[in-house]
Amino acid sequence: MKYFRLTALALGVALMAASCDSKKDDQSDKIAELEQKLARLEASQTAVPANVTSVTPADPSSLGRFSFQEMEYDFGTIDEGKVIEHIFKFTNEGEAPLVISNITASCGCTSPDWTKTPVKPGEEGFVKVVFNSTAKPGTQAPTVTIQANTNPNVTRLRMKGNVTPRGAEATSQLGPVKR
């Protein structure tokens, strides 16, 4: 918007400067030239920015499709230091072999493992998530992000639960502190 205001301002200044000039032919030429520049600038405003990629719809026959039995696992309340493992099983309900290209964990306390080979349509695969609760007291909700040839191409699985701090039982039995 500022660009158009500056362009209009420049056009106005040019018109005022041209009106002071006694040569009307020269004035008409300048106005015509400025109008052409303005038209070119307006036309270039519809161009796609360089950082935007064009997206074409994916062919469904080239995609797999996750069908997880569960997307979230509640591990309840555990003691700090305990390691929780959970396997998320899925079926490929797509038309093409499902390929998991990468899985990342939300933090260093979580490590994933998964079916590394393509999962054919109708077959099952897995994503194993290991959560280490050491130094992670309180409410926890680690996630793993799966990148695959699916639509959408990113899927998230989550574990959740509460980690009881080490020594919490001993301190709760001591009672109030007297001064």
Backbone as a printed PyTorch tensor [residue, N CA C, xyz], in Angstrom:
tensor([[[  0.8280,  -1.1820,   0.0000],
         [  0.0000,   0.0000,   0.0000],
         [  0.8700,   1.2420,   0.0000]],

        [[  1.9320,   1.2400,   0.8140],
         [  2.8430,   2.3790,   0.8440],
         [  3.4910,   2.5560,  -0.5230]],

        [[  3.7420,   1.4530,  -1.1780],
         [  4.3870,   1.4910,  -2.4830],
         [  3.5310,   2.2690,  -3.4690]],

        [[  2.2060,   1.9910,  -3.4610],
         [  1.3100,   2.6890,  -4.3590],
         [  1.1850,   4.1670,  -3.9880]],

        [[  1.2000,   4.4820,  -2.7020],
         [  1.1390,   5.8860,  -2.2780],
         [  2.3780,   6.6320,  -2.7560]],

        [[  3.5430,   6.0060,  -2.5900],
         [  4.7830,   6.6370,  -3.0550],
         [  4.7690,   6.8100,  -4.5650]],

        [[  4.2330,   5.8260,  -5.2600],
         [  4.1580,   5.9170,  -6.7200],
         [  3.2180,   7.0460,  -7.1230]],

        [[  2.0680,   7.1260,  -6.4650],
         [  1.1160,   8.1970,  -6.7690],
         [  1.7160,   9.5600,  -6.4270]],

        [[  2.4480,   9.6450,  -5.3230],
         [  3.1080,  10.8830,  -4.9370],
         [  4.1390,  11.2770,  -5.9840]],

        [[  4.9010,  10.3000,  -6.4440],
         [  5.9090,  10.5780,  -7.4740],
         [  5.2400,  11.0400,  -8.7600]],

        [[  4.1320,  10.4340,  -9.0880],
         [  3.3930,  10.8280, -10.2870],
         [  2.8710,  12.2590, -10.1390]],

        [[  2.3610,  12.5780,  -8.9540],
         [  1.8680,  13.9330,  -8.7110],
         [  2.9710,  14.9710,  -8.7860]],

        [[  4.1240,  14.6650,  -8.1920],
         [  5.2650,  15.5860,  -8.2380],
         [  5.7130,  15.7790,  -9.6850]],

        [[  5.7320,  14.6970, -10.4180],
         [  6.1430,  14.7870, -11.8200],
         [  5.1530,  15.6350, -12.6140]],

        [[  3.8640,  15.4960, -12.3080],
         [  2.8500,  16.2890, -13.0030],
         [  2.9890,  17.7740, -12.6650]],

        [[  3.2470,  18.0530, -11.3910],
         [  3.4170,  19.4550, -10.9900],
         [  4.6530,  20.0530, -11.6410]],

        [[  5.7240,  19.2740, -11.6550],
         [  6.9490,  19.7680, -12.2800],
         [  6.7400,  19.9490, -13.7840]],

        [[  5.9660,  19.0500, -14.3480],
         [  5.7240,  19.1310, -15.7860],
         [  4.8220,  20.3250, -16.1160]],

        [[  3.9120,  20.6860, -15.1960],
         [  3.0090,  21.8050, -15.4730],
         [  3.7650,  23.1340, -15.5110]],

        [[  4.8780,  23.1970, -14.8150],
         [  5.6780,  24.4060, -14.8430],
         [  6.4340,  24.5370, -16.1610]],

        [[  6.5900,  23.4370, -16.8290],
         [  7.3240,  23.4370, -18.0930],
         [  6.3900,  23.9480, -19.1910]],

        [[  6.8960,  24.7730, -20.0750],
         [  6.0740,  25.3650, -21.1180],
         [  5.8570,  24.4340, -22.3000]],

        [[  6.5830,  23.3820, -22.3870],
         [  6.4490,  22.4790, -23.5310],
         [  5.3880,  21.4240, -23.2170]],

        [[  4.2360,  21.5100, -23.8600],
         [  3.1530,  20.5800, -23.6080],
         [  3.4460,  19.1970, -24.1690]],

        [[  4.1580,  19.1000, -25.2540],
         [  4.4890,  17.7960, -25.8240],
         [  5.3930,  17.0210, -24.8770]],

        [[  6.3720,  17.7320, -24.3090],
         [  7.2940,  17.1080, -23.3720],
         [  6.5160,  16.6400, -22.1400]],

        [[  5.5580,  17.4340, -21.7210],
         [  4.7320,  17.0970, -20.5660],
         [  3.9030,  15.8360, -20.8380]],

        [[  3.3040,  15.7570, -21.9640],
         [  2.4970,  14.5910, -22.3290],
         [  3.3580,  13.3380, -22.3960]],

        [[  4.5730,  13.4750, -22.9180],
         [  5.4840,  12.3280, -22.9910],
         [  5.8590,  11.8380, -21.5990]],

        [[  6.1370,  12.7720, -20.7000],
         [  6.5030,  12.3970, -19.3320],
         [  5.3420,  11.7190, -18.6160]],

        [[  4.1340,  12.2460, -18.7900],
         [  2.9540,  11.6510, -18.1680],
         [  2.7350,  10.2430, -18.7020]],

        [[  2.8500,  10.0770, -19.9900],
         [  2.6640,   8.7620, -20.6030],
         [  3.7180,   7.7890, -20.0900]],

        [[  4.9530,   8.2490, -19.9710],
         [  6.0310,   7.3940, -19.4630],
         [  5.7690,   6.9860, -18.0130]],

        [[  5.3330,   7.9410, -17.1840],
         [  5.0300,   7.6350, -15.7860],
         [  3.8360,   6.6820, -15.6560]],

        [[  2.8300,   6.8550, -16.4930],
         [  1.6840,   5.9520, -16.4690],
         [  2.0930,   4.5360, -16.8630]],

        [[  3.0070,   4.4130, -17.8060],
         [  3.5070,   3.0910, -18.2060],
         [  4.2910,   2.4430, -17.0640]],

        [[  5.1210,   3.2380, -16.3930],
         [  5.8820,   2.7140, -15.2500],
         [  4.9370,   2.2440, -14.1470]],

        [[  3.8950,   3.0400, -13.8830],
         [  2.9180,   2.6940, -12.8720],
         [  2.1910,   1.3950, -13.2350]],

        [[  1.8280,   1.2470, -14.4920],
         [  1.1520,   0.0280, -14.9460],
         [  2.0710,  -1.1830, -14.7890]],

        [[  3.3630,  -1.0200, -15.1060],
         [  4.3120,  -2.1340, -14.9480],
         [  4.4700,  -2.4970, -13.4740]],

        [[  4.5260,  -1.5010, -12.6040],
         [  4.6630,  -1.7680, -11.1710],
         [  3.4350,  -2.4850, -10.6190]],

        [[  2.2530,  -2.0430, -11.0390],
         [  1.0300,  -2.7000, -10.5800],
         [  0.9730,  -4.1370, -11.0720]],

        [[  1.4130,  -4.3810, -12.2850],
         [  1.4110,  -5.7370, -12.8330],
         [  2.4020,  -6.6260, -12.0940]],

        [[  3.5180,  -6.0650, -11.6770],
         [  4.5280,  -6.8690, -10.9850],
         [  4.1170,  -7.1910,  -9.5550]],

        [[  3.1170,  -6.5010,  -8.9990],
         [  2.6630,  -6.7560,  -7.6390],
         [  1.9910,  -8.1140,  -7.5030]],

        [[  1.5190,  -8.6990,  -8.5820],
         [  0.8570,  -9.9920,  -8.5140],
         [  1.8440, -11.1480,  -8.5880]],

        [[  3.1160, -10.8450,  -8.6950],
         [  4.1180, -11.8990,  -8.7780],
         [  4.1990, -12.6590,  -7.4510]],

        [[  4.5110, -13.9350,  -7.5280],
         [  4.6460, -14.7760,  -6.3470],
         [  5.9890, -14.4890,  -5.6930]],

        [[  6.0160, -14.2610,  -4.3720],
         [  7.2880, -14.0240,  -3.6890],
         [  8.2410, -15.2030,  -3.8800]],

        [[  9.5420, -14.9120,  -3.7970],
         [ 10.5590, -15.9240,  -4.0550],
         [ 10.5510, -17.0530,  -3.0380]],

        [[ 10.1140, -16.7900,  -1.8050],
         [ 10.1580, -17.8260,  -0.7740],
         [  8.9190, -18.7160,  -0.7580]],

        [[  7.9870, -18.5090,  -1.6820],
         [  6.7860, -19.3220,  -1.7550],
         [  6.9520, -20.3340,  -2.8780]],

        [[  6.6950, -21.5880,  -2.5490],
         [  6.7650, -22.6120,  -3.5820],
         [  5.3610, -22.9380,  -4.0440]],

        [[  5.2430, -23.2640,  -5.2920],
         [  3.9260, -23.6340,  -5.7830],
         [  3.6350, -25.0550,  -5.3380]],

        [[  2.4160, -25.2740,  -4.9520],
         [  2.0240, -26.5710,  -4.4320],
         [  1.0020, -27.1870,  -5.3750]],

        [[  1.2840, -28.4020,  -5.7770],
         [  0.3260, -29.1280,  -6.5960],
         [ -0.2540, -30.2500,  -5.7480]],

        [[ -1.5210, -30.5450,  -5.9220],
         [ -2.1260, -31.6160,  -5.1290],
         [ -1.4260, -32.9460,  -5.3940]],

        [[ -1.2430, -33.7140,  -4.3300],
         [ -0.5900, -35.0110,  -4.4560],
         [ -1.5650, -36.0280,  -5.0160]],

        [[ -1.0470, -36.9210,  -5.8000],
         [ -1.8320, -38.0130,  -6.3570],
         [ -2.0840, -39.0340,  -5.2470]],

        [[ -3.3410, -39.3080,  -4.8910],
         [ -3.6280, -40.2490,  -3.8000],
         [ -3.0150, -41.6310,  -4.0100]],

        [[ -2.8100, -42.0040,  -5.2570],
         [ -2.2370, -43.3270,  -5.5150],
         [ -0.7540, -43.3880,  -5.1690]],

        [[ -0.1480, -42.2300,  -4.8520],
         [  1.2660, -42.2140,  -4.4820],
         [  1.4570, -42.0100,  -2.9810]],

        [[  0.3430, -42.0290,  -2.2120],
         [  0.4190, -41.7540,  -0.7800],
         [ -0.0160, -42.9430,   0.0630]],

        [[  0.6160, -43.0480,   1.2250],
         [  0.1520, -43.9740,   2.2410],
         [ -0.7650, -43.2110,   3.1770]],

        [[ -1.4350, -43.9210,   4.0890],
         [ -2.3040, -43.2390,   5.0490],
         [ -2.2480, -43.9740,   6.3730]],

        [[ -1.8710, -43.2390,   7.4290],
         [ -1.8160, -43.8090,   8.7660],
         [ -3.2190, -44.0660,   9.3030]],

        [[ -3.3690, -45.1850,   9.9780],
         [ -4.5520, -45.4490,  10.7820],
         [ -4.0290, -46.0320,  12.0850]],

        [[ -3.8120, -45.1410,  13.0710],
         [ -3.2850, -45.5550,  14.3710],
         [ -4.4180, -46.0730,  15.2460]],

        [[ -4.1110, -47.0780,  16.0560],
         [ -5.0760, -47.5750,  17.0330],
         [ -5.2930, -46.5090,  18.1020]],

        [[ -4.2380, -45.7310,  18.4060],
         [ -4.3070, -44.6260,  19.3600],
         [ -3.2410, -43.6060,  18.9820]],

        [[ -3.5260, -42.3410,  19.2150],
         [ -2.5870, -41.2540,  18.9090],
         [ -1.9640, -40.6900,  20.1860]],

        [[ -2.4980, -41.0940,  21.3290],
         [ -2.0280, -40.6000,  22.6160],
         [ -2.0240, -41.7490,  23.6170]],

        [[ -0.9740, -41.7820,  24.4430],
         [ -0.8680, -42.8170,  25.4720],
         [ -0.6730, -42.1430,  26.8170]],

        [[ -1.5560, -42.4560,  27.7580],
         [ -1.4680, -41.9070,  29.1110],
         [ -0.7660, -42.9360,  29.9930]],

        [[  0.4610, -42.6010,  30.4430],
         [  1.2040, -43.5450,  31.2730],
         [  0.9120, -43.3600,  32.7600]],

        [[  0.0060, -42.4860,  33.1070],
         [ -0.4190, -42.3060,  34.4970],
         [  0.6200, -41.5960,  35.3390]],

        [[  0.7390, -41.9990,  36.6050],
         [  1.7080, -41.4030,  37.5230],
         [  2.8200, -42.4140,  37.7610]],

        [[  4.0540, -41.9670,  37.5430],
         [  5.2210, -42.8340,  37.7320],
         [  6.2400, -42.1240,  38.6070]],

        [[  7.1750, -42.8830,  39.1410],
         [  8.2530, -42.3040,  39.9400],
         [  9.3570, -41.8070,  39.0180]],

        [[  9.9770, -40.7040,  39.4040],
         [ 11.0780, -40.1320,  38.6290],
         [ 12.1850, -41.1790,  38.4580]],

        [[ 12.7330, -41.2750,  37.2600],
         [ 13.7890, -42.2300,  36.9510],
         [ 13.2850, -43.4450,  36.2130]],

        [[ 11.9820, -43.6570,  36.2060],
         [ 11.4140, -44.8060,  35.5120],
         [ 11.4070, -44.5380,  34.0040]],

        [[ 11.6400, -45.5970,  33.2260],
         [ 11.6220, -45.5090,  31.7670],
         [ 10.3390, -46.1700,  31.2660]],

        [[  9.5820, -45.4410,  30.4690],
         [  8.3170, -45.9230,  29.9090],
         [  8.5170, -46.1940,  28.4240]],

        [[  8.0650, -47.3490,  27.9640],
         [  8.0820, -47.6800,  26.5410],
         [  6.6510, -47.9340,  26.1020]],

        [[  6.3080, -47.4140,  24.9360],
         [  4.9860, -47.6860,  24.3780],
         [  5.1140, -47.8370,  22.8660]],

        [[  4.3970, -48.8180,  22.3350],
         [  4.3980, -49.0460,  20.8890],
         [  3.0540, -48.5990,  20.3300]],

        [[  3.1150, -47.6150,  19.4150],
         [  1.9300, -47.1560,  18.6950],
         [  1.8690, -47.9730,  17.4040]],

        [[  0.8390, -48.7890,  17.2600],
         [  0.6870, -49.6050,  16.0500],
         [ -0.2110, -48.8740,  15.0620]],

        [[  0.0950, -49.0420,  13.7730],
         [ -0.7150, -48.4230,  12.7310],
         [ -0.8910, -49.3880,  11.5670]],

        [[ -1.9200, -49.1080,  10.7800],
         [ -2.1680, -49.8330,   9.5390],
         [ -2.0980, -48.8160,   8.4070]],

        [[ -1.4900, -49.2050,   7.2950],
         [ -1.4520, -48.3350,   6.1220],
         [ -2.7680, -48.5210,   5.3790]],

        [[ -3.6160, -47.5200,   5.4260],
         [ -4.8900, -47.5570,   4.7150],
         [ -4.8380, -46.7570,   3.4240]],

        [[ -3.6330, -46.4260,   2.9650],
         [ -3.4700, -45.6960,   1.7180],
         [ -3.4000, -46.6250,   0.5210]],

        [[ -3.1300, -46.0260,  -0.6390],
         [ -3.0700, -46.7790,  -1.8890],
         [ -1.6410, -47.1250,  -2.3040]],

        [[ -0.6630, -46.6220,  -1.5620],
         [  0.7450, -46.8610,  -1.9000],
         [  1.4870, -47.2690,  -0.6370]],

        [[  2.6650, -47.8600,  -0.7940],
         [  3.4610, -48.1800,   0.4010],
         [  3.7440, -46.9210,   1.2110]],

        [[  3.5810, -47.0300,   2.5220],
         [  3.8040, -45.9070,   3.4310],
         [  5.2650, -45.9320,   3.8630]],

        [[  5.9430, -44.8090,   3.6670],
         [  7.3570, -44.7050,   4.0140],
         [  7.5330, -43.5950,   5.0420]],

        [[  8.0400, -43.9610,   6.2170],
         [  8.3550, -42.9610,   7.2420],
         [  9.7680, -42.4780,   6.9570]],

        [[  9.9110, -41.1990,   6.6310],
         [ 11.2300, -40.6590,   6.2890],
         [ 11.9980, -40.1940,   7.5160]],

        [[ 11.2930, -39.7390,   8.5460],
         [ 11.9840, -39.2580,   9.7450],
         [ 10.9960, -39.1540,  10.8990]],

        [[ 11.5200, -39.3270,  12.1090],
         [ 10.7340, -39.0830,  13.3230],
         [ 11.6280, -38.3070,  14.2770]],

        [[ 11.0930, -37.2180,  14.8210],
         [ 11.8400, -36.4180,  15.7930],
         [ 11.0570, -36.3620,  17.0990]],

        [[ 11.7970, -36.3050,  18.1920],
         [ 11.1920, -36.2340,  19.5220],
         [ 11.1880, -34.7940,  20.0070]],

        [[ 10.2460, -34.4810,  20.8860],
         [ 10.1180, -33.1170,  21.3930],
         [ 11.2270, -32.7480,  22.3680]],

        [[ 11.8750, -33.7390,  22.9670],
         [ 12.9610, -33.4390,  23.9000],
         [ 13.9210, -34.6180,  23.9590]],

        [[ 15.0340, -34.4260,  24.6270],
         [ 16.0420, -35.4660,  24.7490],
         [ 15.6230, -36.6160,  25.6390]],

        [[ 14.5460, -36.4490,  26.3840],
         [ 14.0690, -37.5050,  27.2810],
         [ 13.2900, -38.5730,  26.5290]],

        [[ 13.0050, -38.3250,  25.2570],
         [ 12.1830, -39.2290,  24.4620],
         [ 12.9700, -39.7050,  23.2480]],

        [[ 12.9170, -40.9930,  22.9920],
         [ 13.5960, -41.5200,  21.8070],
         [ 12.6470, -42.4390,  21.0450]],

        [[ 12.5460, -42.2370,  19.7340],
         [ 11.6410, -43.0480,  18.9250],
         [ 12.3740, -44.1400,  18.1380]],

        [[ 11.6470, -45.1620,  17.7790],
         [ 12.0790, -46.1930,  16.8500],
         [ 10.8520, -46.5060,  16.0030]],

        [[ 11.0400, -46.9850,  14.7750],
         [  9.8900, -47.1880,  13.9060],
         [ 10.1920, -48.2080,  12.8290]],

        [[  9.1550, -48.6000,  12.1170],
         [  9.2860, -49.5040,  10.9880],
         [ 10.0700, -48.7840,   9.9050]],

        [[ 11.2410, -49.3000,   9.5810],
         [ 12.1280, -48.6270,   8.6190],
         [ 11.8220, -49.0050,   7.1670]],

        [[ 11.1710, -50.1260,   6.9580],
         [ 10.8580, -50.5670,   5.6010],
         [  9.4910, -50.0270,   5.1930]],

        [[  9.2370, -49.8790,   3.8910],
         [  7.9070, -49.4270,   3.4500],
         [  6.8180, -50.3860,   3.9210]],

        [[  5.7200, -49.8260,   4.3900],
         [  4.5850, -50.6120,   4.8650],
         [  3.5540, -50.6320,   3.7380]],

        [[  3.3200, -51.8060,   3.1870],
         [  2.4030, -51.9520,   2.0540],
         [  0.9710, -51.6640,   2.4770]],

        [[  0.1140, -51.2760,   1.5290],
         [ -1.2950, -51.0330,   1.8660],
         [ -1.9110, -52.2500,   2.5550]],

        [[ -2.6020, -51.9910,   3.6650],
         [ -3.2510, -53.0480,   4.4220],
         [ -2.3600, -53.6970,   5.4710]],

        [[ -1.0570, -53.4430,   5.4260],
         [ -0.1460, -54.0480,   6.3960],
         [  0.0580, -53.1260,   7.5970]],

        [[  0.6540, -53.7050,   8.6610],
         [  0.8700, -52.9560,   9.8950],
         [  2.3260, -52.5570,  10.0750]],

        [[  2.5100, -51.4710,  10.8010],
         [  3.8290, -50.9970,  11.1850],
         [  3.7490, -50.4900,  12.6210]],

        [[  4.8600, -49.9300,  13.1080],
         [  4.8680, -49.4660,  14.4940],
         [  5.7470, -48.2260,  14.6420]],

        [[  5.4660, -47.4880,  15.7000],
         [  6.3190, -46.4100,  16.1800],
         [  6.4800, -46.6670,  17.6720]],

        [[  7.7120, -46.9420,  18.0820],
         [  8.0040, -47.2010,  19.4910],
         [  8.5700, -45.9230,  20.1030]],

        [[  8.0030, -45.5140,  21.2320],
         [  8.4400, -44.3030,  21.9160],
         [  8.9290, -44.6870,  23.3090]],

        [[ 10.1440, -44.2590,  23.6400],
         [ 10.7300, -44.5190,  24.9520],
         [ 10.8930, -43.1850,  25.6620]],

        [[ 10.3090, -43.0760,  26.8610],
         [ 10.3830, -41.8520,  27.6500],
         [ 11.1560, -42.1410,  28.9310]],

        [[ 12.2290, -41.3820,  29.1670],
         [ 13.0410, -41.5140,  30.3790],
         [ 12.6780, -40.3640,  31.3040]],

        [[ 12.1210, -40.6820,  32.4680],
         [ 11.6130, -39.6460,  33.3760],
         [ 12.6770, -39.0690,  34.3120]],

        [[ 13.9390, -39.4710,  34.1630],
         [ 15.0010, -38.9280,  35.0100],
         [ 15.0730, -37.4130,  34.8460]],

        [[ 15.0540, -36.6920,  35.9510],
         [ 15.1240, -35.2280,  35.9840],
         [ 13.9450, -34.5760,  35.2640]],

        [[ 12.7970, -35.2500,  35.2390],
         [ 11.5930, -34.7160,  34.5920],
         [ 10.3920, -34.7960,  35.5350]],

        [[ 10.4640, -34.1900,  36.7310],
         [  9.3190, -34.2640,  37.6440],
         [  8.1600, -33.3960,  37.1550]],

        [[  6.9590, -33.7710,  37.5560],
         [  5.7730, -32.9820,  37.2160],
         [  5.0190, -33.5670,  36.0340]],

        [[  4.1070, -32.7740,  35.5150],
         [  3.2980, -33.1970,  34.3740],
         [  4.1590, -33.2150,  33.1160]],

        [[  4.0730, -34.3010,  32.3690],
         [  4.8740, -34.4620,  31.1550],
         [  3.9620, -34.8080,  29.9840]],

        [[  4.3400, -34.3160,  28.8000],
         [  3.6030, -34.6240,  27.5750],
         [  4.5750, -34.6570,  26.3940]],

        [[  5.4950, -35.6300,  26.3670],
         [  6.4340, -35.7000,  25.2470],
         [  5.7190, -36.1230,  23.9610]],

        [[  6.1790, -35.5850,  22.8430],
         [  5.5850, -35.9180,  21.5510],
         [  6.6690, -36.3880,  20.5950]],

        [[  6.2360, -37.1220,  19.5820],
         [  7.1090, -37.4590,  18.4650],
         [  6.4080, -36.9940,  17.1920]],

        [[  7.1860, -36.4160,  16.2930],
         [  6.6640, -35.8960,  15.0410],
         [  7.1290, -36.8060,  13.9170]],

        [[  6.1720, -37.3470,  13.1750],
         [  6.4560, -38.2990,  12.1060],
         [  6.3280, -37.5970,  10.7650]],

        [[  7.3490, -37.7600,   9.9250],
         [  7.2920, -37.2580,   8.5490],
         [  7.2140, -38.4740,   7.6340]],

        [[  6.1880, -38.4860,   6.7810],
         [  5.9700, -39.6400,   5.9140],
         [  5.2880, -39.2050,   4.6250]],

        [[  5.1560, -40.1390,   3.6970],
         [  4.4850, -39.8470,   2.4270],
         [  2.9700, -39.9990,   2.5980]],

        [[  2.4220, -39.1900,   3.4860],
         [  1.0030, -39.1830,   3.7850],
         [  0.4600, -37.7780,   3.5650]],

        [[ -0.8450, -37.6250,   3.6560],
         [ -1.4420, -36.3030,   3.5520],
         [ -2.3370, -36.0970,   4.7670]],

        [[ -1.9620, -35.2560,   5.7310],
         [ -0.7890, -34.3800,   5.7300],
         [  0.4890, -35.1940,   5.9440]],

        [[  1.6090, -34.5910,   5.5790],
         [  2.8720, -35.3420,   5.6510],
         [  3.4750, -35.3410,   7.0550]],

        [[  2.8710, -34.6530,   8.0110],
         [  3.3550, -34.6410,   9.3920],
         [  2.2380, -35.1560,  10.3090]],

        [[  2.6060, -36.1130,  11.1670],
         [  1.6780, -36.6830,  12.1410],
         [  2.3620, -36.6510,  13.5010]],

        [[  1.6100, -36.3330,  14.5600],
         [  2.1930, -36.2750,  15.9060],
         [  1.5310, -37.3030,  16.8160]],

        [[  2.3790, -37.9890,  17.5690],
         [  1.9250, -38.9160,  18.6020],
         [  2.3440, -38.3430,  19.9450]],

        [[  1.5620, -38.6190,  20.9940],
         [  1.8640, -38.0140,  22.2840],
         [  1.7190, -39.0200,  23.4090]],

        [[  2.6090, -38.8950,  24.3740],
         [  2.4950, -39.6110,  25.6400],
         [  2.2030, -38.5460,  26.6920]],

        [[  1.5240, -38.9250,  27.7470],
         [  1.2730, -37.9480,  28.8050],
         [  1.2010, -38.6640,  30.1350]],

        [[  1.4960, -37.9220,  31.1690],
         [  1.4290, -38.4800,  32.5060],
         [  2.0780, -37.5510,  33.5090]],

        [[  2.1940, -38.0470,  34.7370],
         [  2.7590, -37.2590,  35.8160],
         [  3.9360, -38.0190,  36.4080]],

        [[  5.0350, -37.3120,  36.6520],
         [  6.2290, -37.9090,  37.2270],
         [  6.3840, -37.3920,  38.6570]],

        [[  6.3630, -38.3260,  39.6120],
         [  6.5350, -37.9770,  41.0190],
         [  8.0230, -37.7660,  41.2850]],

        [[  8.4090, -36.6030,  41.8340],
         [  9.8360, -36.3330,  42.0800],
         [ 10.4380, -37.3320,  43.0600]],

        [[ 11.7190, -37.5940,  42.8630],
         [ 12.4520, -38.4690,  43.7720],
         [ 12.4770, -37.8520,  45.1610]],

        [[ 12.2880, -38.6610,  46.1710],
         [ 12.3380, -38.1600,  47.5410],
         [ 11.0900, -37.4120,  47.9500]],

        [[ 10.0700, -37.3550,  47.1180],
         [  8.8410, -36.6230,  47.4470],
         [  8.1270, -37.2700,  48.6220]],

        [[  8.1950, -38.6140,  48.7120],
         [  7.5160, -39.3050,  49.8170],
         [  8.1910, -38.9940,  51.1400]],

        [[  9.5250, -38.9420,  51.1500],
         [ 10.2610, -38.6880,  52.3920],
         [  9.9980, -37.2790,  52.9070]],

        [[  9.9590, -36.2910,  51.9970],
         [  9.7450, -34.9250,  52.4410],
         [  8.2970, -34.6960,  52.8760]],

        [[  7.3370, -35.4190,  52.2900],
         [  5.9570, -35.2020,  52.6900],
         [  5.6700, -35.7930,  54.0640]],

        [[  6.4840, -36.7600,  54.5220],
         [  6.2710, -37.3640,  55.8180],
         [  6.9040, -36.5610,  56.9420]],

        [[  7.7560, -35.6030,  56.5980],
         [  8.4370, -34.8300,  57.6230],
         [  7.5220, -33.8480,  58.3260]],

        [[  6.5010, -33.3660,  57.6440],
         [  5.5720, -32.4190,  58.2560],
         [  6.0720, -31.0060,  58.0980]],

        [[  5.3760, -30.0630,  58.7420],
         [  5.7540, -28.6490,  58.5970],
         [  7.0830, -28.3570,  59.2770]],

        [[  7.7590, -27.3620,  58.7650],
         [  9.0480, -26.9460,  59.2940],
         [  8.8030, -25.9130,  60.3890]],

        [[  9.4140, -26.1310,  61.5880],
         [  9.2510, -25.2040,  62.6940],
         [ 10.4290, -24.2440,  62.7100]],

        [[ 10.1540, -23.0120,  63.1080],
         [ 11.2010, -21.9910,  63.1610],
         [ 11.4560, -21.5720,  64.5660]]])
